[in-house]
Amino acid sequence: MACQLEKQRKLNELDVLVTLRLHQLEHVVNGILPSDLSQCLAFEAPALAMLRSRIQELEEERIVQKRQYMCAPF
């Protein structure tokens, strides 16, 4: 297992060049595309949809947990 973690750490250190077209970018700050995109993370639209869906699921779960905590006998 430690060997796998070390391999993953090494892979994470690799620089990767990705060519994108302007219409593929959705990173907008204050209505404009930033000049420096070096800290951006690129992934496919379906993955973004899944993340947004998961955020909603977690919010709903948090509300349920909060209600259960409030109603729990002490």
N, C-alpha and C positions, 0 to 999 in steps of 0.2 A: 504494500500500500504506500509506503514512504517513497518507493521508487516512482510510482505513478504520480504522486504529488510533485516530486522533483521534476519529472518530465513536463507536467503541466505548467509549472513555474517557468521553465525554460521556454516553452512554447508561448507563454504570455509575454515574454520579453521580446519576441520577434516583432519587428516593424513590418507592417503590411501596407502596400500601396493599393488603393482602390480607386478606379476611375468611375466617376459618376457624371451624369448630365445634370444640368441645373434644375430641370423639372423633377428630378428624383429627390431633391433636397426639400425637407420640410422644416428645417431648423431656422426659425425666425425669431429675432429678438427685437421688440419694439417696431415690428412691421418691416424690418429689413433683414437681409441675410448677412450674418457677421462676416467680417473679412478674414478672421482666423477660425478655422474649423478643426484645428488640430486636437481639440479635446472632445470632439463629437464621437458619438457611437453610432455605427451604421448597422441597420438590420432591416429585414423585409417587413412590408406593411402587415401581413397576417400576424407576425410576431407582435407588432405594436398593438394590433387589435386584441390579441390574447392578453397582453399586459394590461391594457385598459379594462378589459373584462375582469381580470383577476383583481384589479384595484377595487372595482365595484363589489365583487364578491367579498373581499376582505372588509370593506366598509360595512356591508350588510351583516357579516359575521360579528364585527365589533359591536354593532348595535344590539344584536341578539345577546351577546355575552354581557354587555352592560345591563340589559334588562334582567337577565338571569341573576346577575350579581346583586342588583337592587332588590330583587324579590327573594333572595336567599335568606332563610331564617338564621339568626345569630344566637 
